[in-house]
Amino acid sequence: MDTTTLLPAIDGEGYLIDPQDWSKEIAEEFARRENIRLTEDHWDVLTFMRAFYEEHQIAPDARYVIKHLTERLGKQARNRLFELFPYGYVQQTCKIAGMKRPRGWSTG
């Protein structure tokens, strides 16, 4: 079965129009399109982002994700975030987590 037919509405840049449409299957498909194989560390980031979104109704800034990772990884947290999502926080992390593209942020 073609998984792309299962995707809900996305905008012209490939971000979900409604973050409530997100699921783990959608995350897997977005990750596949970004050539990322999701690991436990990826899921840790994505789960944190989804919980933050549920509480605040906005995608967390990268600094919040780095702070979250620092609790587990220490000083290497910032570098680890960008190892996990090498093409940028907005372009990959927000997209795979099902966030709308944050309009005030660059795609880097």
N, C-alpha and C positions, 0 to 999 in steps of 0.2 A: 504494500500500500504506500502511496506517495504521501509522506508526512507533511509536505507543504500544503496539501489540501486541508489539513487540520488546523492551520494557523488562523487565529482570529484576525480582525482588521489591523493592519499596520500602516504607518504613514509612509511617505515617499522615501524616507531614510531607513526604513526597516524597523522602527520602534513600534511597540504596541500603542494603539490609540487609547485603549482603556487598560490600565495596569491590573484591574480586577480580572481580566481574561487570562492572566498568567497561570501557568502550571509547570510542573517539573518537566513534562514532555515538551512544552514550548521552549523551556530553557535549554533542553538537550538539542532541539532543532536549531535554535539561534546559535548555540555553541558550535554545532556542526558546521553551520554556515561561516563561522569565524575560524574554523580549523582548530578548535579547542576541544580537548577531551576532558570533561569535567571530573575533577578529583574531589576528595574530601575537603581540601583547602578551598577549592572553588565553591563548593556547596556551603561551607562555613560563611564565606563572604555573601553569597546570594541569600542565604537564610537570614543573616543579619540585616541586609538591605530590605528584604521583604517585611521583616518585623518593624524596622524603622519606618517604612512607608505606611504600614498599617496604623502605627501610632501617630505619625505626623502628617500623613497625606502628601508627602513630598519625598523625592529621592534624597538620600543622605549625601552630603558633600563627602568627597574622598577622605577628608581628614577624620570623619567619624568612623569610616571603615578602617582606616589605619589605626585609630585608637582602639577599636575592637580587636584587630589583629595583634596589636602590641601586648594585650593581656596574655596572649598565648605564645607569641613568637618573639617578644622583646624588640630590641632595636632594629631587627631585620624586617619588621612588618611592612614598612613603606616599599622597600625593594621587592618584597614578596608579592605585594599587590600587583606591581607592574610586571613581575615575572608571570603571574597567573593570567593577566590580561595585558599582553604586551603592546597592543595597539591603542591603549588608553582607557581611562576610567569611564568616560562617557561613551565612547564608541563601542566598547565591548562589555564592560561590567554592567552599566545601566541597561544596555540593550538586552543582555542575557537575563538580567534580573526582572525584566518586564516593565521597566520604568519608561515613562515618556521621556523624550530627549530633553534634558534640562536646557532651556533656551538661553540662559545667561552664561553657559559654560562653553568653553572651546571643546572640540572633539579630540583634543590631545590627551 
